Every structure is written in structure tokens, then in C-alpha cells.
Amino acid sequence: MIMHGYGIPVFFLGLVVLGLIILGVVVFVLAMVLRKNGKTPSAPRMMTNANGQDSALSILRERFARGEISKTEFDEMRQALAQS
């Protein structure tokens, strides 16, 4: 049966679609492997700095030192951190 020239472009379109599906599966599997090995952060964790202080409190102190927050805001946020 003669395809009148429509068979080859459809074949290549199928190859492109198949290639994109395979690429998507490879990217998905790679992302899952990296996440499982801890290379990608999946959830925030409680962090401490080198002095053993809570990093949230350190960040708060830095923001106050840079003048980003007022003394009142600093005190309120510090108390909120102490309660949690």
C-alpha cells in the first residue's frame, strides 16, 4: 500500500514523542534518587550555628543589627522564638 508520503513524518513524530517520554522518566528517576540521598532539601530542619545557637535567633539578631527591624519587632520575635 502506498502512503503518499505521510508515513515518514508520522514515524519521526512518534520517535520525538517517545524520546520526550523517555527523557521525562530519566529526569524523574534522577530527581527521586537525588532527593532520597539528601542532595535536595525536602523539608526545613532546625539548624544551629557553629556556637550551638539557634540559627533563627542568629538571623533575627543579624536583621536587627542591619536595621531591618525595630527594637519592638526584635523583642516580639525573640519572645515568639523562645516560646516555640
Stockholm file with secondary structure:
# STOCKHOLM 1.0

chainA/1-84         MIMHGYGIPVFFLGLVVLGLIILGVVVFVLAMVLRKNGKTPSAPRMMTNANGQDSALSILRERFARGEISKTEFDEMRQALAQS
#=GR chainA/1-84 SS CCCTTCHHHHHHHHHHHHHHHHHHHHHHHHHHHHHHTTSSCCSCCCCBCTTSCBHHHHHHHHHHHHTSSCHHHHHHHHHHHHHC
#=GC SS_cons        CCCTTCHHHHHHHHHHHHHHHHHHHHHHHHHHHHHHTTSSCCSCCCCBCTTSCBHHHHHHHHHHHHTSSCHHHHHHHHHHHHHC
//
